[in-house]
């Protein structure tokens, strides 16, 4: 995958393996579980299902980037409608969220768990420390998704 962005911190395609497996807590939120296709990374992610409906078995491209600015400059997460909505990076995706990495936890040998909040919608990534090495505690990130394949 080439997002055309030097600000990419992590990128992969994920196959959705479960939806709301622990029950549905909120009507408009779907919690997906997915497995990466390139790395051995497990993803759990809350998604606003009216904006971006997801079905089990689908494959989605996912990128975590530090900025959506075309020139790679730090945008500090500030939403400026005439600039942000015309972002060439954002135009390549179907779904975008902005949030902060709030937890890093070392698991067994060389494995880590990372948690991020996007305004209350949560994401967890579990995998090899070497695959997730560019993600840092307390950093702001954009999550960008695009439907790659449907079932």
N, C-alpha and C positions, 0 to 999 in steps of 0.2 A: 504494500500500500504506500502510495506517495501522496500525502496531503498537500505537498507543495509548501510546507511550513517548516522553518528551522526551529520553531518553538515547540515542536512535538516532544512531549515527555514520555508518552507511552502510546502505542497504537497496536491494534490487533483486530481480528474478526472473532465474533463470539456467536456460538450456537445456543439458542435459548433452550434450556433443559427443564425448566420448571417455572410455573407462574402461580403466585400466591399460595405456595405450598403449606404455609402456616395459617392460612385463612386470609380473608380480605379485611383489613383494618379501616380503610377509607375508600369510599365509592369511586373517586376519580384517580386513585393511585394504584398502580400495579407493581408488585415486587417481583422482579424476574431473577432467576438464577441462570447462569450461563457459563459455558466452558470455552476458553479461547482455542482457536484453531492452530495458532503458530507456537505460542508459549504454553506452559502448563499453569495457567492462571484461572482461578475461579472468581466469578463476578456475581455479586448480589447488588441489585440496583432498583431503586424506586423510580418509576416513570409516570408522568401524568398521562393517563391512558386516553384522554380525549384529544390531547395534542399529538400523541405519538402512540397509537395502538400497536401492541406487540402480541404475537401468537407463539405458542410453543413450537419449536422446530425451525423457526426462522433464523437466518444468519444476519447479523448487524455488524457493520464496521464501527469501531469506537476509537476515538482519539482523546487523549488528555493533553491539552496544550496550555502554555503559560500566557498566550495572548492570541487574539483574533485579528490583530492589526496586520495589514498586508505587508508592511515593511518590518515587522517583527519587533517594533518598539513596545515597551511596557505600557499597557493601557490602564493599569491599576483597577481593572474591573468596572470602570466608569461607563455607564450606558449613555452614549450620545447618539440620539436617533439617526440623524443624517449621516453620521460616520459609521456607526455600528451596523445598522441595517443594510448598508451598501457594502459591507465587508466582503471581499472576494472569498475569503476563507469560510465565512459563515454561509455563503451562498452554495457551497458544495455539500451542505448537510441538511438533514431533515429535522434535527432536534438538537438543542443546545441548552446547557445549564452552566451556571457559574457558581463556584463554591470554594471551600477551604478544606485542606487535608488537616484533620484534627487528631488523628491517632496513628501511631506506628507501633506495631507490636512484633517482636521477634518470636517466631514459632519454633518448630523443630529445626534441625540442621539446615541453615541457609534459607529457610522459608520465613517470609514476613507477611503480616496482615496490615493493610492500610485502610483507614476509614475516612470518608469525605462527606461533608454535608453541603447540599445545594439548597439552601433556604429551608431546611427541614427534610428534604428528600435525601435519603442516604445511599451511599455506595460503599461496598466493601470489595477489595481486591486481595486475593491470597495467592501467593506464588513465590517463585525464587527471587531472592534479594537482587540477584544480578539482572533479572528481567525488569524489575521495578526500581532500579537504582536511581533513576532521575527524579523520582517523586520524593519530595521532602516535606517533613512535618511543618505545619503552619504556612504552607505555600498556597497561593490562590491558583485555581485551575479552571479551565473551561472543559466541559465534557461535550464532545461532539459526536453525534450518531447519524448513521445513514443505513437504511435498509439495504442489505447487500444481496440477499437471496430470500425468496419466500418459499414456503413449503410446497 
